[in-house]
Amino acid sequence: MPGPAAIIREIHRLKKHIVDLRNELDRGPIRLKKHHDRVARLEDMAKEAEDALRKLKVAVQEKELALKSTHQLIEKHKRQLNEAASTKEYEALLAEIENEKKTCQQLEDEIIAGLEEVEVRAAKLPELAAEADKLKQQTPKIQEELQTRRNEITELLSQAHKQLEAVEATLPADFRDQYNRLVKLQNENAFAEVHGRTCSACYTEITMQCYNDLLQEQFRLCESCGRMIYLPQSSRASVEES
């Protein structure tokens, strides 16, 4: 029959296994939420792109109206040249026409750039919508995979708890109260493996007597952190071989 330290080693292994299973169980909803967030983000991007495209089209239309109005103003000022009462008025009209032509050139350049941008953005819209739709179609499959894995983990947890109860039942009665008290306070953190002669939890070196006791699989606590300590299986195997 294995000694208390060997039982502690197995209990710690099972408790860590249970923690790992629970962590994996918790990651399922997180993964699904991330998927939903990504879909929502793509849908928001598609909507924002659509709104931006709509605003860009409106801006281009406003510039086209401004261009038309400026051309009309040029024609008006050209007609007024023939009615100018003085050289000063004539020159002022010429200056206005020149400025208006510059305005027209600037508006035309902005309209061309705007139309090009409209074309580029319009081409990207279907890509965003398609990517969002593709992700949405993956949702049922992801949900099914997560539920299947959840069922598997639930079964593994049930088995692990049963194994843990069976192993705990083999603990000698002398150590049971102390064991229960420490586990109640720290659960899986109530244990620590000893590497060499160093506690892996607090990194304090244990005494040679304590190390020898662990080789004999006796129940020992770390004198520094108070955890139940044990040697790795490899250390026990080395002793048995020698």
Buried (B, 14 or more C-beta within 10 A) or exposed (E): EEBBBBBBBBBBBBBEBBBBBEEBBEEBEEBBEEBBEEBEEBBEBBEEBBEEBEEBBEBBEEBBEBBEEBBEBBEEBEEBEEEBEEEEEBEBBBEBBEEBEEBBEEBBEBBEEBBEBBEEBBEEBEEBBEBBEEBBEEEEEBEEEBEEBBEEBEEBBEEBEEBBEEBBEEBEEEBEEEBEEBBEEBEBBBBBBBEEBBBBBEEEEBEEEBBEBBBEBBBBBBEBBBBBBBBEEEBBEEEEEE
